[in-house]
């Protein structure tokens, strides 16, 4: 089993896009992992996501499903933030996010449970002096104030985001693919006008009209962060996750949504809640690999057209 600190030195990592000697200033993409699942409320295992995801990126080519090459993309992998001290992990994650946004690189974070998005958003918020939009692809709202006394749980991600200066309003967030709500979230969301496309809405409307709604609401934001919980997919397409929910998006819907979402000013994204140990077939792991590669290719496509 290869160690992360060894893999990030190898050019073959990330479909051969890894540039271990490059500086952040000269990279296109900055990626790092947070192998932490101390924020889960049910099944653990997402801490293994970052290492195992890297492991399966050696065997692919940087060519999209539309047969477009993005082999010139320069990826800088900073490795994983290791440890068990959540405060230290979150502090370091926020610093990396801050630096990546300040240097205008596409930030990519690999979780870890969804609580790992919290420090990333804090770092981005610190780096910006303008309103930030969030597109939240998830089976859940993650708007719980706390879970079992944990205010930094994987179910509190967007509740904590609303405390940030450049977000603050729930209309800064667009929820996509939601099909589960916690009892404590109901009073919070009932009194507010939220942007949402439930999984059933996307199936009814189709991807095209769904994208029209997302872009219409989010085009006003100069910067947008995309957070992707793998459980936005139906468990048939991503069984290896801690809190799977039936009735989710299929893989084609998700990939087509991502293609359209990247027409917006996306400055970073994450893929979280992949728990390889919960799925012997590693389907969720391969789904995450495909998601990241396609997102990078969309970013590259936009960069070429600028």
VOGU-953884 format. One line per field, with one value per residue: residue in one letter; x, z, y of N, C-alpha, C in turn. Coordinates in Angstrom, 2 decimals, decimal comma. Example, Ala and Ser with C-alpha at 12.3 -4.5 7.8 and 13.67 -1.06 7.14 Angstrom:
% residues 2
resn = [a s]
n_xx = [13,19 12,85]
n_zz = [7,80 7,08]
n_yy = [-5,69 -2,25]
ca_xx = [12,30 13,67]
ca_zz = [7,80 7,14]
ca_yy = [-4,50 -1,06]
c_xx = [13,20 12,90]
c_zz = [7,80 7,87]
c_yy = [-3,30 0,03]
//
This chain:
% residues 306
resn = [x x x x x x x x x x x x x x x x x x x x x x x x x x x x x x x x x x x x x x x x x x x x x x x x x x x x x x x x x x x x x x x x x x x x x x x x x x x x x x x x x x x x x x x x x x x x x x x x x x x x x x x x x x x x x x x x x x x x x x x x x x x x x x x x x x x x x x x x x x x x x x x x x x x x x x x x x x x x x x x x x x x x x x x x x x x x x x x x x x x x x x x x x x x x x x x x x x x x x x x x x x x x x x x x x x x x x x x x x x x x x x x x x x x x x x x x x x x x x x x x x x x x x x x x x x x x x x x x x x x x x x x x x x x x x x x x x x x x x x x x x x x x x x x x x x x x x x x x x x x x x x x x x x]
n_xx = [0,85 0,75 2,02 0,60 2,37 4,37 3,08 2,36 4,66 4,98 4,81 2,90 0,58 -2,85 -3,80 -1,50 -1,22 -0,10 2,17 4,80 6,99 6,26 5,39 2,83 1,95 2,38 0,76 -2,33 -4,38 -4,96 -4,79 -5,81 -6,03 -8,30 -8,24 -10,38 -12,92 -14,28 -16,59 -18,87 -22,21 -23,19 -22,19 -18,71 -15,62 -14,96 -12,54 -10,66 -10,91 -9,31 -6,63 -7,14 -8,52 -6,60 -4,99 -6,35 -6,07 -3,93 -4,29 -5,67 -6,40 -5,96 -8,42 -11,56 -15,02 -16,13 -14,18 -12,09 -8,88 -7,12 -4,50 -2,58 -3,11 -2,03 -1,41 -1,12 -0,47 -0,89 -0,87 -2,06 -3,81 -2,91 -3,70 -5,38 -6,36 -8,85 -9,10 -6,53 -6,31 -8,43 -7,61 -5,26 -6,32 -7,97 -6,03 -4,70 -6,79 -7,26 -4,81 -4,83 -7,07 -6,37 -4,22 -5,56 -6,19 -7,74 -9,32 -9,29 -10,66 -10,39 -12,44 -12,71 -15,30 -18,34 -17,98 -15,47 -15,59 -16,21 -13,89 -12,64 -14,45 -14,34 -11,71 -11,83 -13,73 -12,34 -10,43 -11,78 -13,42 -15,98 -19,34 -20,10 -21,20 -22,72 -22,98 -24,64 -24,43 -26,07 -27,57 -28,66 -29,57 -27,73 -28,02 -28,26 -28,02 -26,52 -25,32 -25,84 -24,55 -22,36 -21,17 -19,75 -20,36 -20,90 -23,38 -23,82 -22,69 -23,57 -24,99 -23,02 -21,71 -23,41 -22,72 -20,63 -19,04 -19,24 -21,26 -23,72 -26,54 -29,15 -29,96 -27,71 -26,97 -27,47 -29,33 -29,01 -30,35 -31,31 -33,00 -33,67 -34,49 -33,76 -35,39 -34,84 -34,13 -36,38 -38,07 -36,27 -35,90 -38,47 -39,33 -37,90 -36,88 -35,65 -33,21 -33,71 -33,45 -34,88 -34,08 -36,17 -37,29 -35,38 -35,49 -38,07 -38,07 -35,86 -32,41 -31,66 -33,60 -33,31 -30,70 -31,04 -32,53 -30,71 -28,56 -29,83 -30,42 -27,89 -26,13 -25,65 -23,63 -20,23 -18,27 -18,22 -18,54 -18,39 -19,76 -19,63 -21,25 -20,88 -23,13 -25,18 -25,65 -27,67 -27,77 -27,26 -25,34 -23,35 -22,61 -20,75 -20,74 -21,39 -24,05 -26,24 -28,96 -31,92 -33,32 -31,84 -29,76 -28,93 -25,90 -25,52 -27,16 -25,85 -23,27 -23,94 -25,14 -22,92 -21,34 -22,81 -22,93 -20,34 -20,21 -20,67 -18,97 -16,94 -14,80 -13,69 -13,95 -15,22 -15,10 -16,73 -17,33 -16,85 -16,51 -14,50 -14,23 -16,79 -17,78 -17,09 -16,75 -15,90 -17,31 -18,25 -15,83 -14,71 -16,62 -16,17 -13,60 -14,16 -15,85 -14,10 -12,13 -13,69 -14,66 -12,25 -11,59 -13,65 -13,06 -10,60 -11,42 -12,91 -10,86 -9,25 -10,92 -11,02]
n_zz = [0,00 -1,06 0,36 0,98 1,03 -0,58 -3,02 -3,92 -4,95 -7,40 -10,91 -12,32 -10,86 -10,55 -13,21 -14,62 -14,47 -12,32 -10,91 -9,25 -8,67 -9,08 -8,33 -6,27 -7,47 -10,17 -10,80 -12,04 -10,74 -7,33 -5,09 -2,19 0,61 3,26 5,51 7,49 9,63 11,88 12,23 11,73 12,01 11,82 10,03 9,92 8,00 5,90 6,19 4,86 2,25 0,77 0,38 -0,91 -3,14 -4,61 -5,29 -7,34 -9,52 -11,16 -13,31 -15,44 -18,24 -19,11 -20,57 -21,62 -21,39 -23,60 -25,42 -25,26 -24,69 -21,73 -21,05 -20,59 -18,24 -15,10 -12,10 -8,66 -5,94 -2,61 -0,68 2,27 5,16 8,07 11,23 14,48 15,87 15,67 15,67 14,91 12,39 10,98 11,06 9,50 7,07 6,41 5,98 3,69 1,83 1,80 0,69 -1,84 -3,06 -2,98 -4,74 -7,00 -7,97 -9,01 -6,45 -4,94 -2,80 -1,07 0,81 3,48 5,86 5,55 7,23 6,79 4,86 6,13 7,28 4,87 3,58 5,41 5,05 2,38 2,62 4,16 2,32 0,41 -0,63 -1,38 -2,23 -1,77 -3,46 -2,98 -4,25 -3,40 -3,58 -2,63 -0,65 1,61 3,61 5,45 7,46 10,17 13,44 15,40 16,05 18,30 20,15 18,74 17,05 14,79 12,97 10,31 9,45 9,75 8,04 6,16 7,89 9,48 7,48 7,01 8,92 8,03 6,71 3,97 3,08 4,79 4,10 3,43 0,85 -0,63 -1,08 -3,07 -3,05 -4,20 -5,25 -2,83 -0,58 1,93 5,21 8,39 11,60 13,20 11,29 9,90 11,07 10,65 7,84 6,88 7,36 5,66 2,46 0,29 -2,10 -4,02 -5,61 -5,43 -5,53 -6,78 -8,20 -10,16 -11,66 -12,64 -14,04 -15,72 -16,77 -18,29 -17,83 -15,10 -14,82 -15,92 -13,90 -11,76 -12,77 -13,22 -10,65 -9,47 -10,99 -10,24 -8,41 -7,95 -7,35 -6,86 -4,87 -5,06 -3,53 -3,18 -2,03 -2,06 -1,66 -2,98 -5,24 -6,18 -4,11 -5,71 -7,45 -5,87 -3,41 -1,34 1,12 4,05 4,87 3,02 0,78 -0,65 -3,95 -5,33 -7,52 -10,81 -12,38 -14,89 -14,84 -12,85 -13,96 -16,24 -15,06 -13,74 -15,91 -16,92 -14,65 -14,38 -16,11 -14,66 -12,38 -10,96 -8,26 -6,77 -5,51 -3,75 -3,02 -1,02 1,72 0,70 1,38 1,22 2,47 2,97 0,77 -1,16 -3,89 -4,65 -5,99 -5,40 -5,06 -7,63 -8,86 -7,64 -8,62 -11,37 -11,24 -10,26 -12,29 -14,53 -13,64 -13,46 -16,15 -17,21 -16,06 -17,30 -19,95 -19,85 -19,16 -21,46 -23,22 -22,40]
n_yy = [-1,20 2,04 5,07 8,30 10,48 9,53 9,06 11,64 12,63 11,56 11,62 10,21 10,21 11,25 10,79 11,31 14,04 15,22 17,50 17,50 19,18 21,76 25,19 26,71 29,03 28,57 26,48 25,02 23,76 23,17 20,61 18,82 16,55 15,66 13,42 12,72 11,68 12,35 13,73 12,32 10,97 8,51 5,87 5,36 5,78 7,40 8,58 7,14 7,79 9,86 8,75 6,26 7,10 8,54 6,39 5,06 6,68 6,43 4,77 5,87 8,10 11,59 12,39 13,42 12,30 13,32 13,11 14,93 16,16 17,05 17,25 19,16 20,39 21,55 20,09 20,46 18,57 18,73 16,85 15,10 16,33 15,25 13,61 13,73 15,80 17,90 20,70 21,60 20,37 21,57 24,23 24,20 23,33 25,47 27,42 26,46 26,55 29,30 30,28 29,06 30,21 32,90 32,91 32,40 29,81 26,71 25,25 22,08 19,80 16,73 14,74 12,32 13,21 15,25 17,38 18,33 20,23 22,57 24,04 24,66 26,37 28,44 29,33 30,20 32,21 34,05 34,81 36,25 39,30 39,63 38,60 35,17 32,32 29,10 25,87 23,09 19,83 17,08 14,49 15,40 18,31 19,34 21,26 21,20 22,51 21,32 17,99 15,56 17,20 18,04 20,65 20,90 18,93 16,49 16,99 19,64 21,40 23,46 25,05 26,14 27,50 29,61 31,41 32,85 35,80 36,42 34,88 34,26 34,69 32,45 32,26 32,39 29,87 27,00 24,17 20,91 17,88 16,96 14,79 14,07 15,05 16,40 16,37 18,63 20,44 21,20 23,37 25,44 25,63 25,98 28,55 30,07 31,31 29,15 28,06 25,34 22,18 19,31 15,79 14,46 16,54 17,08 14,75 15,00 17,47 17,27 17,44 19,71 21,84 21,97 22,89 25,43 26,67 26,60 28,14 30,57 31,48 31,55 33,05 35,64 35,70 36,47 34,62 31,12 28,24 24,73 21,98 18,54 15,92 12,50 11,00 12,23 10,88 8,08 5,15 2,93 3,75 4,71 3,10 3,01 4,81 6,80 7,54 6,57 7,31 6,28 6,88 8,79 10,88 9,69 8,47 9,62 11,90 13,40 13,87 15,36 17,57 18,68 19,46 21,62 23,28 24,20 26,29 28,46 30,78 28,94 28,48 26,56 23,17 20,29 16,76 14,60 12,26 9,71 6,40 3,95 1,43 0,56 -0,60 -3,19 -3,36 -0,88 1,11 3,73 5,00 4,96 6,49 8,98 9,50 9,84 12,08 14,10 14,22 14,97 17,45 18,90 18,91 20,47 22,92 23,39 23,57 25,96 27,72 27,67 28,94 31,52]
ca_xx = [0,00 1,56 1,69 0,25 3,57 5,12 2,31 2,32 5,94 5,01 4,16 1,78 -0,61 -3,89 -3,81 -0,30 -1,30 0,58 3,43 5,31 8,03 5,73 4,95 1,40 1,72 2,43 -0,20 -3,71 -5,24 -4,35 -5,62 -5,32 -7,00 -8,52 -8,70 -10,99 -14,35 -14,72 -17,84 -19,99 -23,25 -23,61 -21,09 -17,43 -14,88 -14,59 -11,13 -9,84 -11,18 -8,24 -5,54 -7,59 -8,89 -5,36 -4,48 -7,01 -5,93 -2,76 -4,65 -6,54 -5,82 -6,66 -9,28 -12,93 -15,98 -16,39 -12,96 -11,24 -7,72 -6,72 -3,20 -1,72 -3,49 -0,97 -1,99 -0,22 -1,07 -0,22 -0,93 -3,15 -3,64 -3,04 -3,83 -6,68 -6,75 -9,72 -8,79 -5,31 -6,63 -9,27 -6,81 -4,37 -7,16 -8,37 -4,87 -4,48 -7,88 -6,99 -3,70 -5,23 -7,99 -5,61 -3,39 -6,51 -6,12 -8,92 -9,13 -9,98 -10,44 -10,94 -12,74 -13,23 -16,74 -18,71 -17,52 -14,20 -15,87 -16,34 -12,69 -12,37 -15,30 -13,81 -10,52 -12,26 -14,41 -11,28 -9,67 -12,62 -14,09 -17,21 -20,31 -19,76 -22,29 -22,40 -23,88 -24,54 -24,95 -26,10 -28,87 -29,08 -29,36 -26,59 -28,37 -28,43 -27,14 -25,58 -25,75 -25,29 -23,67 -21,25 -21,53 -18,94 -20,67 -21,10 -24,74 -23,89 -21,80 -24,13 -25,38 -21,80 -21,41 -24,26 -22,11 -19,51 -19,40 -19,54 -22,41 -24,71 -27,92 -29,36 -30,15 -26,40 -26,76 -28,44 -29,31 -29,32 -30,38 -31,73 -34,16 -33,78 -34,45 -33,78 -36,48 -34,42 -33,96 -37,68 -38,45 -35,29 -36,08 -39,86 -39,50 -36,94 -36,97 -34,40 -33,02 -33,58 -33,95 -34,82 -33,77 -37,39 -37,48 -34,47 -36,03 -39,29 -37,75 -34,76 -31,18 -31,63 -34,38 -32,71 -29,55 -31,55 -32,90 -29,49 -27,79 -30,59 -30,29 -26,50 -25,30 -25,37 -22,47 -18,96 -17,49 -19,07 -17,89 -19,21 -19,46 -20,27 -21,32 -21,09 -24,46 -26,15 -25,96 -28,43 -26,85 -26,89 -24,17 -22,33 -22,99 -19,73 -20,84 -21,88 -25,50 -26,89 -30,40 -32,52 -34,02 -30,92 -29,43 -28,13 -24,59 -25,63 -27,70 -24,83 -22,22 -24,48 -25,29 -21,59 -20,92 -23,48 -22,60 -19,03 -20,34 -20,67 -17,60 -16,54 -13,42 -13,21 -14,96 -14,77 -15,84 -16,63 -18,15 -16,54 -16,01 -14,18 -14,40 -18,20 -18,17 -15,99 -16,59 -15,29 -18,07 -18,25 -14,47 -14,56 -17,50 -15,46 -12,52 -14,77 -16,33 -12,96 -11,53 -14,58 -14,66 -10,99 -11,65 -14,54 -12,27 -9,60 -12,17 -13,20 -9,59 -8,83 -11,84 -10,97]
ca_zz = [0,00 -1,16 1,25 0,29 0,87 -1,71 -4,25 -4,41 -5,62 -8,65 -12,04 -12,80 -10,06 -11,17 -14,67 -15,19 -14,42 -11,12 -11,14 -7,88 -8,49 -9,45 -7,23 -6,32 -8,42 -11,54 -10,96 -12,41 -9,73 -6,05 -4,47 -0,93 1,26 4,71 5,90 8,81 9,68 13,25 12,26 11,27 12,98 11,58 9,69 9,60 6,89 4,89 6,38 3,91 0,89 0,05 -0,05 -1,88 -4,38 -5,37 -5,76 -8,58 -10,59 -11,99 -14,42 -16,40 -19,09 -19,00 -21,73 -21,13 -22,08 -24,89 -26,19 -25,22 -23,83 -20,87 -20,57 -20,24 -16,92 -14,10 -10,79 -7,50 -4,83 -1,35 0,25 3,24 6,49 8,97 12,65 15,11 16,51 14,71 15,62 14,10 11,02 10,37 10,89 8,36 5,87 6,10 5,45 2,31 1,02 1,67 -0,24 -3,19 -3,61 -3,16 -5,94 -8,10 -8,47 -8,73 -5,22 -4,89 -1,53 -0,99 2,17 4,66 5,94 5,04 8,13 6,29 4,02 6,99 7,29 3,51 3,37 6,26 4,39 1,19 3,09 4,59 1,15 -0,48 -0,17 -2,17 -1,92 -2,22 -3,63 -2,77 -4,81 -2,45 -4,16 -1,44 -0,30 2,85 3,68 6,33 8,12 11,61 14,26 16,01 16,13 19,53 20,77 17,85 16,19 13,58 12,43 8,86 9,19 10,12 7,12 5,64 9,03 9,83 6,36 7,13 9,89 7,38 6,29 2,54 2,77 5,75 3,65 2,90 -0,60 -1,26 -1,25 -3,88 -2,66 -5,36 -5,02 -1,46 -0,44 3,33 6,08 9,81 12,31 13,68 10,15 9,36 11,44 10,09 6,40 6,56 7,47 4,78 1,03 -0,07 -3,47 -3,94 -6,58 -4,84 -6,50 -7,55 -9,12 -11,29 -12,50 -13,30 -14,94 -16,62 -16,46 -18,96 -17,09 -13,77 -14,96 -16,13 -12,59 -10,98 -13,31 -13,05 -9,26 -9,01 -11,88 -9,61 -7,52 -8,68 -7,03 -6,39 -4,43 -5,30 -2,61 -3,71 -1,18 -2,98 -1,48 -3,90 -6,14 -5,64 -3,62 -6,79 -8,13 -4,86 -2,14 -0,31 1,81 5,41 5,06 1,71 0,73 -1,92 -4,74 -5,69 -8,92 -11,44 -12,74 -16,08 -14,40 -12,12 -14,88 -17,10 -14,21 -13,52 -17,16 -16,98 -13,48 -14,57 -16,87 -13,62 -11,91 -9,90 -7,83 -6,06 -5,23 -2,99 -3,07 0,35 2,20 0,05 2,40 0,43 3,24 3,03 -0,55 -1,69 -5,34 -4,78 -6,98 -5,03 -5,28 -9,07 -9,16 -7,21 -9,58 -12,59 -10,93 -10,18 -13,62 -15,40 -13,15 -13,89 -17,61 -17,45 -15,70 -18,36 -21,13 -19,65 -19,18 -22,86 -23,94 -21,84]
ca_yy = [0,00 3,26 6,17 9,54 11,32 8,98 9,22 13,02 12,92 10,81 12,28 9,41 10,47 12,08 10,57 11,90 15,50 15,70 18,23 17,60 20,20 23,06 26,06 26,98 30,13 28,07 25,38 25,35 23,15 22,79 19,57 18,25 15,68 15,72 12,08 12,91 11,39 12,55 14,47 11,49 10,64 7,13 4,96 5,98 5,18 8,40 8,97 6,38 8,26 10,56 7,88 5,26 7,78 8,77 5,10 4,63 7,68 6,11 3,89 6,55 9,14 12,88 12,59 13,45 11,44 13,97 12,88 16,11 16,01 18,17 16,79 20,30 20,90 21,36 19,80 20,41 17,83 19,09 15,73 15,06 16,91 14,10 13,86 13,52 17,05 18,58 22,13 21,79 19,96 22,60 25,44 24,01 23,27 26,84 28,15 26,01 27,11 30,73 30,50 28,64 31,21 34,14 32,77 32,19 28,44 25,91 24,49 20,79 19,12 15,38 14,31 12,96 13,45 16,57 18,44 18,86 21,40 23,75 24,89 25,13 27,55 29,52 29,87 30,93 33,42 34,98 35,26 37,04 40,52 39,70 37,57 33,82 31,38 27,69 24,86 21,98 18,59 16,24 13,91 16,06 19,75 19,67 22,52 21,00 23,36 20,38 16,60 14,98 18,18 18,37 21,78 20,78 17,61 16,44 17,45 21,06 22,12 24,71 25,90 26,89 28,40 30,80 32,30 33,52 37,16 36,50 34,01 34,79 34,53 31,10 32,35 32,22 28,43 26,26 22,76 20,08 16,44 16,65 13,91 13,70 16,23 16,10 17,04 19,95 21,34 21,62 24,75 26,38 25,83 26,34 30,00 30,75 31,03 28,49 27,59 23,89 21,21 17,98 14,74 14,20 17,68 16,91 13,68 15,50 18,58 16,96 18,17 21,01 22,84 22,08 23,79 26,78 27,21 26,80 29,26 31,81 31,91 31,67 33,87 36,94 35,59 36,55 33,43 30,03 27,00 23,55 20,89 17,34 14,73 11,39 10,42 12,83 9,78 6,96 4,11 2,00 4,32 5,04 2,46 3,17 6,10 6,58 7,71 6,50 7,57 5,84 7,89 9,86 11,12 8,65 8,99 10,47 13,19 14,15 14,32 16,42 18,76 19,27 20,10 22,91 24,10 24,82 27,54 29,49 31,06 28,01 28,72 25,38 22,15 19,13 15,51 14,10 11,14 8,43 5,47 2,76 0,20 0,18 -1,11 -4,01 -3,13 0,45 1,88 5,15 5,49 5,22 7,63 10,19 9,72 10,38 13,43 15,03 14,37 15,75 18,84 19,52 19,13 21,61 24,10 23,54 24,04 27,38 28,46 27,78 29,83 32,88]
c_xx = [0,88 1,08 1,44 1,49 4,48 4,40 2,38 3,63 6,01 4,21 2,92 0,49 -1,57 -3,82 -2,61 -0,27 -0,51 1,93 4,09 6,32 7,51 5,38 3,45 1,09 1,67 1,49 -1,53 -4,67 -4,41 -5,29 -4,98 -6,42 -7,12 -9,09 -9,26 -12,46 -14,88 -16,01 -19,05 -20,97 -23,71 -22,39 -19,82 -16,78 -14,43 -13,14 -10,21 -9,99 -10,00 -7,12 -6,00 -8,02 -7,65 -4,88 -5,10 -6,89 -4,73 -3,16 -5,52 -5,78 -6,60 -7,43 -10,72 -13,81 -16,43 -15,16 -12,08 -10,09 -7,51 -5,37 -2,25 -2,05 -2,40 -1,60 -0,90 -0,95 -0,26 -0,27 -2,12 -2,80 -3,94 -3,24 -5,23 -7,20 -7,55 -9,39 -7,57 -5,57 -7,41 -8,50 -5,92 -5,16 -7,60 -7,25 -4,59 -5,54 -7,66 -5,92 -4,10 -6,14 -7,26 -4,74 -4,23 -6,33 -7,44 -8,62 -9,93 -9,63 -11,12 -11,18 -12,62 -14,75 -17,04 -18,35 -16,22 -14,38 -15,90 -15,07 -12,32 -13,18 -14,81 -12,59 -10,86 -12,90 -13,39 -10,55 -10,45 -13,17 -15,38 -18,09 -19,92 -21,03 -21,81 -23,44 -23,61 -25,23 -24,90 -27,49 -29,48 -28,82 -28,08 -26,79 -28,66 -27,50 -26,09 -26,18 -25,05 -24,27 -22,49 -21,68 -20,70 -19,13 -20,82 -22,52 -24,92 -23,12 -22,36 -24,66 -24,19 -21,42 -22,19 -23,73 -20,97 -19,94 -19,82 -20,67 -23,62 -26,18 -28,10 -29,60 -28,82 -26,14 -27,86 -28,27 -29,80 -29,27 -30,86 -32,98 -34,33 -33,67 -34,53 -34,87 -36,08 -34,24 -35,29 -38,08 -37,54 -35,58 -37,50 -40,06 -38,62 -37,19 -35,64 -34,40 -32,81 -34,14 -33,78 -34,50 -34,99 -37,68 -36,62 -34,96 -37,25 -38,97 -36,78 -33,57 -31,18 -32,35 -33,85 -31,52 -29,98 -31,89 -31,66 -28,75 -28,52 -30,43 -28,85 -25,64 -24,93 -24,11 -21,18 -18,07 -18,44 -18,21 -18,88 -18,81 -20,30 -20,15 -21,66 -22,48 -25,55 -26,56 -26,83 -27,44 -26,47 -25,61 -23,05 -22,71 -22,00 -19,73 -21,58 -23,38 -26,21 -28,39 -30,93 -33,17 -33,14 -30,71 -28,76 -26,84 -24,64 -26,17 -26,63 -23,76 -22,71 -24,72 -23,95 -21,09 -21,52 -23,12 -21,27 -19,05 -20,40 -19,24 -17,19 -15,07 -12,84 -14,33 -14,35 -15,64 -15,64 -17,53 -17,97 -15,88 -15,71 -14,43 -15,83 -18,69 -17,00 -15,73 -15,97 -16,02 -18,04 -16,88 -14,26 -15,47 -16,81 -14,32 -13,07 -15,23 -15,18 -12,35 -12,40 -14,63 -13,38 -11,02 -12,55 -13,83 -11,25 -10,26 -12,46 -11,94 -9,11 -9,66 -11,82 -10,23]
c_zz = [0,00 -0,19 0,45 0,03 -0,25 -3,02 -4,80 -5,07 -7,02 -9,74 -12,51 -12,04 -10,80 -12,70 -15,35 -15,16 -13,24 -11,46 -9,79 -7,64 -8,70 -8,20 -7,35 -7,35 -9,86 -11,81 -11,48 -11,31 -8,49 -5,37 -3,16 -0,31 2,74 5,14 7,33 8,74 11,12 13,38 11,89 12,40 12,83 11,26 9,31 8,40 5,85 5,04 5,40 2,47 0,17 -0,46 -1,14 -3,19 -5,23 -6,02 -7,10 -9,71 -11,49 -13,30 -15,49 -17,18 -18,92 -20,28 -21,26 -21,88 -23,40 -25,80 -26,30 -24,24 -22,98 -20,24 -20,19 -18,87 -15,91 -12,71 -9,73 -6,35 -3,57 -0,31 1,19 4,52 7,50 10,41 13,16 15,81 15,52 14,58 14,74 12,64 10,31 10,13 9,66 7,05 5,44 5,50 4,00 1,39 0,77 0,62 -1,67 -3,84 -3,87 -4,41 -7,17 -8,79 -8,20 -7,53 -5,30 -3,58 -1,58 0,47 2,29 4,64 5,60 6,00 7,62 5,33 4,84 7,00 5,91 3,23 4,22 5,61 3,16 1,59 3,51 3,40 0,27 0,19 -0,96 -1,84 -2,54 -2,33 -3,40 -3,49 -4,05 -3,04 -3,10 -1,28 0,89 2,78 4,43 6,99 9,61 12,37 14,96 15,94 17,33 20,18 19,92 16,86 14,90 12,97 10,92 8,47 9,47 9,15 6,68 6,74 9,47 8,72 6,48 8,16 9,28 6,75 4,83 2,11 3,54 5,38 3,03 1,40 -1,36 -1,61 -2,13 -3,56 -3,82 -4,96 -3,66 -1,47 0,99 4,17 7,53 10,50 12,75 12,54 9,67 9,77 10,81 8,62 6,03 6,53 6,51 3,32 0,58 -1,54 -3,42 -5,18 -5,94 -5,93 -7,37 -8,54 -10,37 -12,22 -13,27 -14,35 -16,04 -16,30 -17,06 -18,19 -15,67 -13,80 -15,18 -14,79 -11,74 -11,46 -13,12 -11,64 -8,87 -9,86 -11,28 -8,73 -8,33 -8,46 -6,45 -6,00 -4,58 -4,33 -3,00 -2,69 -2,10 -2,82 -2,23 -4,95 -5,43 -5,18 -4,67 -7,48 -7,17 -3,52 -1,01 0,31 3,12 5,60 3,71 1,81 -0,64 -2,64 -5,21 -7,18 -9,50 -11,96 -13,95 -15,71 -13,72 -13,07 -15,78 -16,31 -14,00 -14,75 -17,26 -15,84 -13,68 -15,57 -15,93 -13,11 -10,70 -9,54 -7,07 -5,84 -4,35 -3,31 -1,73 0,56 1,41 1,09 1,73 1,16 3,34 1,72 -1,17 -3,16 -5,65 -5,81 -6,67 -5,27 -6,76 -9,52 -8,81 -8,17 -10,86 -12,37 -10,94 -11,54 -14,55 -14,95 -13,57 -15,39 -17,95 -17,14 -16,79 -19,63 -21,02 -19,73 -20,61 -23,62 -23,43 -22,78]
c_yy = [1,25 4,33 7,44 10,39 10,81 9,24 10,64 13,46 12,31 11,50 11,52 9,59 11,40 12,03 11,21 13,42 16,08 16,33 18,48 18,71 21,62 23,87 26,27 28,05 29,64 26,89 25,91 24,92 22,85 21,81 19,12 17,42 15,94 14,36 12,06 12,54 11,45 13,33 13,64 11,21 9,20 6,27 5,73 5,28 6,17 8,87 8,25 6,87 8,88 9,65 6,91 5,89 8,05 7,47 4,70 5,65 7,42 5,43 4,54 7,62 10,44 13,21 12,46 12,46 12,06 13,93 14,12 15,88 17,26 17,86 17,92 20,89 20,56 21,25 19,74 19,73 18,11 17,98 15,84 15,81 15,80 14,55 13,61 14,77 17,88 20,06 22,41 21,44 21,06 23,89 25,33 23,96 24,66 27,65 27,75 26,60 28,59 31,00 30,15 29,68 32,53 34,09 32,41 30,84 27,73 25,01 23,19 20,11 17,75 15,04 12,81 13,08 14,91 17,70 19,05 20,03 22,68 24,60 25,41 26,39 28,72 30,16 30,69 32,25 34,48 35,58 36,23 38,29 40,73 38,50 36,23 32,98 29,96 26,84 23,57 20,75 17,50 15,64 14,63 17,56 20,12 21,03 22,34 21,93 22,50 18,98 15,98 15,90 18,60 19,45 21,80 19,40 17,66 16,84 18,93 21,96 23,46 25,62 26,74 27,86 29,70 31,79 33,13 34,83 37,25 35,57 34,54 34,59 33,15 31,10 32,35 30,75 27,86 24,78 21,90 18,60 16,01 15,76 13,41 14,96 15,77 16,91 18,44 20,94 21,91 23,03 25,79 26,67 26,27 27,85 30,78 30,36 30,44 28,11 26,09 23,20 19,85 16,95 14,45 15,33 17,51 15,82 14,17 16,55 18,18 17,85 19,57 22,10 23,02 23,02 25,23 27,43 27,51 28,04 30,59 32,36 32,25 32,59 35,22 36,90 35,62 35,33 32,37 28,83 25,86 22,44 19,68 16,21 13,56 10,77 11,18 11,81 8,74 5,89 3,07 2,44 4,67 4,42 2,70 4,54 5,89 6,63 7,70 6,71 7,14 7,02 9,03 10,01 9,88 9,29 9,91 11,85 14,03 14,69 15,45 17,70 19,45 20,00 21,50 23,84 24,82 25,97 28,74 29,69 30,21 28,24 27,52 24,39 21,07 17,93 14,83 12,88 9,84 7,53 4,13 1,44 -0,28 -0,41 -1,87 -3,76 -1,78 1,33 3,37 5,78 5,84 6,36 8,94 10,52 10,36 11,81 14,43 15,27 15,20 17,21 19,56 19,82 20,30 22,92 24,41 24,08 25,53 28,23 28,67 28,81 31,26 33,83]
//
